[in-house]
Amino acid sequence: MTCLLRTESSGSRMLYSANVGDSRAILCRGNRAIRLTIDHKANDPEEAKRVQEAGGYIGRNQRVNGVLAISRALGDHLFKDNDVVSARPFCKTVELLEQDNFLILACDGLWDVMKDQEAVDFLLEAYTREREEALRRGEVNENTILKKIAKGLIREALERRSQDNVSVVCVKL
Protein backbone atom coordinates (compact mmCIF):
# COMPACT_ATOMS: atom_id res chain seq x y z
CA MET A 1 0.00 0.00 0.00
CA THR A 2 1.15 3.50 -0.71
CA CYS A 3 -0.23 6.99 -0.25
CA LEU A 4 0.94 10.23 -1.79
CA LEU A 5 -0.12 13.69 -0.69
CA ARG A 6 0.21 16.37 -3.35
CA THR A 7 -0.70 20.03 -3.42
CA GLU A 8 -1.99 20.95 -6.86
CA SER A 9 -1.33 24.27 -8.60
CA SER A 10 -4.92 25.22 -7.74
CA GLY A 11 -4.01 24.93 -4.05
CA SER A 12 -6.16 21.84 -3.49
CA ARG A 13 -4.54 18.96 -1.65
CA MET A 14 -4.99 15.55 -3.23
CA LEU A 15 -4.37 12.20 -1.58
CA TYR A 16 -3.59 9.32 -3.90
CA SER A 17 -3.68 5.78 -2.54
CA ALA A 18 -2.99 2.37 -4.07
CA ASN A 19 -2.95 -1.10 -2.57
CA VAL A 20 -2.77 -4.80 -3.21
CA GLY A 21 -3.36 -7.35 -0.49
CA ASP A 22 -4.94 -6.63 2.85
CA SER A 23 -3.11 -3.61 4.21
CA ARG A 24 -5.49 -0.70 4.61
CA ALA A 25 -5.48 3.10 4.57
CA ILE A 26 -8.08 4.95 6.64
CA LEU A 27 -8.68 8.69 6.39
CA CYS A 28 -10.02 10.49 9.46
CA ARG A 29 -12.48 13.07 8.14
CA GLY A 30 -14.32 15.07 10.77
CA ASN A 31 -13.70 12.26 13.31
CA ARG A 32 -15.18 9.64 10.94
CA ALA A 33 -13.29 6.77 9.35
CA ILE A 34 -13.20 6.69 5.55
CA ARG A 35 -11.64 3.62 3.96
CA LEU A 36 -9.36 4.48 1.05
CA THR A 37 -8.35 0.95 0.05
CA ILE A 38 -9.92 -2.44 -0.64
CA ASP A 39 -8.94 -5.64 1.14
CA HIS A 40 -8.06 -8.12 -1.61
CA LYS A 41 -9.07 -11.29 0.20
CA ALA A 42 -9.86 -14.58 -1.46
CA ASN A 43 -13.31 -14.72 0.15
CA ASP A 44 -14.43 -11.47 -1.52
CA PRO A 45 -16.96 -12.47 -4.25
CA GLU A 46 -15.48 -10.18 -6.94
CA GLU A 47 -11.94 -11.33 -6.21
CA ALA A 48 -13.03 -14.98 -6.16
CA LYS A 49 -14.62 -14.51 -9.59
CA ARG A 50 -11.46 -12.86 -10.94
CA VAL A 51 -9.28 -15.69 -9.55
CA GLN A 52 -11.53 -18.36 -11.11
CA GLU A 53 -11.59 -16.58 -14.48
CA ALA A 54 -7.77 -16.58 -14.37
CA GLY A 55 -7.75 -20.36 -13.91
CA GLY A 56 -7.33 -20.51 -10.13
CA TYR A 57 -9.73 -21.61 -7.44
CA ILE A 58 -10.77 -20.67 -3.93
CA GLY A 59 -10.42 -23.66 -1.59
CA ARG A 60 -12.77 -24.54 1.25
CA ASN A 61 -10.39 -22.72 3.56
CA GLN A 62 -11.10 -19.46 1.62
CA ARG A 63 -7.59 -19.35 0.14
CA VAL A 64 -6.41 -18.91 -3.45
CA ASN A 65 -5.53 -22.37 -4.79
CA GLY A 66 -6.01 -23.56 -1.21
CA VAL A 67 -2.89 -21.67 -0.02
CA LEU A 68 -2.94 -17.86 -0.09
CA ALA A 69 -5.46 -15.73 1.86
CA ILE A 70 -5.03 -12.67 -0.36
CA SER A 71 -5.95 -12.48 -4.02
CA ARG A 72 -3.63 -9.61 -4.97
CA ALA A 73 0.03 -9.21 -4.04
CA LEU A 74 3.32 -7.89 -5.36
CA GLY A 75 5.18 -11.11 -4.54
CA ASP A 76 3.96 -14.72 -4.53
CA HIS A 77 5.42 -15.49 -7.95
CA LEU A 78 4.07 -19.06 -7.88
CA PHE A 79 0.57 -17.64 -8.31
CA LYS A 80 1.34 -15.15 -11.09
CA ASP A 81 0.54 -17.47 -14.02
CA ASN A 82 -2.48 -16.01 -15.83
CA ASP A 83 -2.68 -13.35 -13.10
CA VAL A 84 -4.36 -15.72 -10.60
CA VAL A 85 -2.87 -13.52 -7.88
CA SER A 86 -2.78 -10.11 -9.47
CA ALA A 87 -0.35 -7.27 -8.80
CA ARG A 88 -2.84 -4.76 -10.25
CA PRO A 89 -3.62 -2.31 -7.43
CA PHE A 90 -6.83 -0.66 -6.38
CA CYS A 91 -6.29 3.09 -6.72
CA LYS A 92 -8.24 5.97 -5.24
CA THR A 93 -7.88 9.74 -5.36
CA VAL A 94 -9.44 11.95 -2.70
CA GLU A 95 -9.41 15.72 -2.46
CA LEU A 96 -8.56 16.56 1.13
CA LEU A 97 -10.93 18.82 3.00
CA GLU A 98 -10.31 21.09 5.96
CA GLN A 99 -11.74 18.49 8.36
CA ASP A 100 -9.33 15.76 7.17
CA ASN A 101 -6.80 15.49 9.95
CA PHE A 102 -5.22 12.01 10.13
CA LEU A 103 -4.36 8.96 8.09
CA ILE A 104 -3.89 5.45 9.51
CA LEU A 105 -1.92 2.95 7.43
CA ALA A 106 -1.84 -0.57 8.83
CA CYS A 107 -1.62 -4.21 7.91
CA ASP A 108 -4.30 -6.79 8.57
CA GLY A 109 -2.89 -7.63 11.99
CA LEU A 110 -4.66 -4.48 13.20
CA TRP A 111 -7.75 -4.69 10.98
CA ASP A 112 -8.44 -8.34 11.88
CA VAL A 113 -9.23 -7.23 15.44
CA MET A 114 -10.24 -3.57 15.14
CA LYS A 115 -12.85 -1.82 13.03
CA ASP A 116 -11.92 1.28 11.04
CA GLN A 117 -13.89 3.62 13.31
CA GLU A 118 -12.47 2.01 16.45
CA ALA A 119 -8.94 2.76 15.23
CA VAL A 120 -9.88 6.37 14.43
CA ASP A 121 -11.51 6.79 17.84
CA PHE A 122 -8.41 5.33 19.51
CA LEU A 123 -6.16 7.71 17.56
CA LEU A 124 -8.25 10.80 18.34
CA GLU A 125 -8.47 10.05 22.05
CA ALA A 126 -4.77 9.22 22.31
CA TYR A 127 -3.77 12.28 20.27
CA THR A 128 -5.68 14.62 22.58
CA ARG A 129 -4.17 12.99 25.66
CA GLU A 130 -0.59 12.81 24.30
CA ARG A 131 -0.66 16.37 22.96
CA GLU A 132 -1.88 17.76 26.29
CA GLU A 133 0.89 15.88 28.11
CA ALA A 134 3.49 17.16 25.63
CA LEU A 135 2.24 20.74 26.04
CA ARG A 136 2.53 20.45 29.84
CA ARG A 137 6.12 19.30 29.44
CA GLY A 138 6.82 21.93 26.78
CA GLU A 139 7.98 19.22 24.37
CA VAL A 140 5.44 19.14 21.54
CA ASN A 141 6.79 16.97 18.75
CA GLU A 142 4.09 15.68 16.38
CA ASN A 143 6.24 12.79 15.16
CA THR A 144 6.84 11.58 18.70
CA ILE A 145 3.14 11.83 19.50
CA LEU A 146 2.11 9.91 16.37
CA LYS A 147 4.77 7.25 16.99
CA LYS A 148 3.37 6.69 20.50
CA ILE A 149 -0.15 6.38 19.09
CA ALA A 150 0.97 3.87 16.45
CA LYS A 151 2.64 1.79 19.18
CA GLY A 152 -0.55 2.07 21.23
CA LEU A 153 -2.62 0.72 18.34
CA ILE A 154 -0.17 -2.17 17.98
CA ARG A 155 -0.42 -2.93 21.72
CA GLU A 156 -4.22 -2.81 21.49
CA ALA A 157 -4.23 -5.26 18.56
CA LEU A 158 -1.97 -7.65 20.45
CA GLU A 159 -4.14 -7.37 23.58
CA ARG A 160 -7.12 -8.28 21.39
CA ARG A 161 -5.13 -11.37 20.40
CA SER A 162 -4.29 -10.52 16.81
CA GLN A 163 -2.83 -13.65 15.24
CA ASP A 164 -0.88 -11.81 12.53
CA ASN A 165 1.99 -9.38 12.36
CA VAL A 166 0.94 -5.81 13.22
CA SER A 167 2.39 -2.70 11.57
CA VAL A 168 0.87 0.76 11.96
CA VAL A 169 1.76 4.25 10.74
CA CYS A 170 -0.20 7.34 11.83
CA VAL A 171 0.06 10.54 9.76
CA LYS A 172 -1.18 14.01 10.65
CA LEU A 173 -2.46 15.80 7.56
Secondary structure, 3 states (H helix, E strand, C coil): CEEEEEECCCCCEEEEEEECCCCEEEEEECCEEEECCCCCECCCHHHHHHHHHCCCCECCCCCECCCECECECCCCHHHCHHHCCECCCEEEEEECCCCEEEEEEECHHHHCCCCHHHHHHHHHHHHHHHHHHHHHHCCCCHHHHHHHHHHHHHHHHHHCCCCCCCCEEEEEC
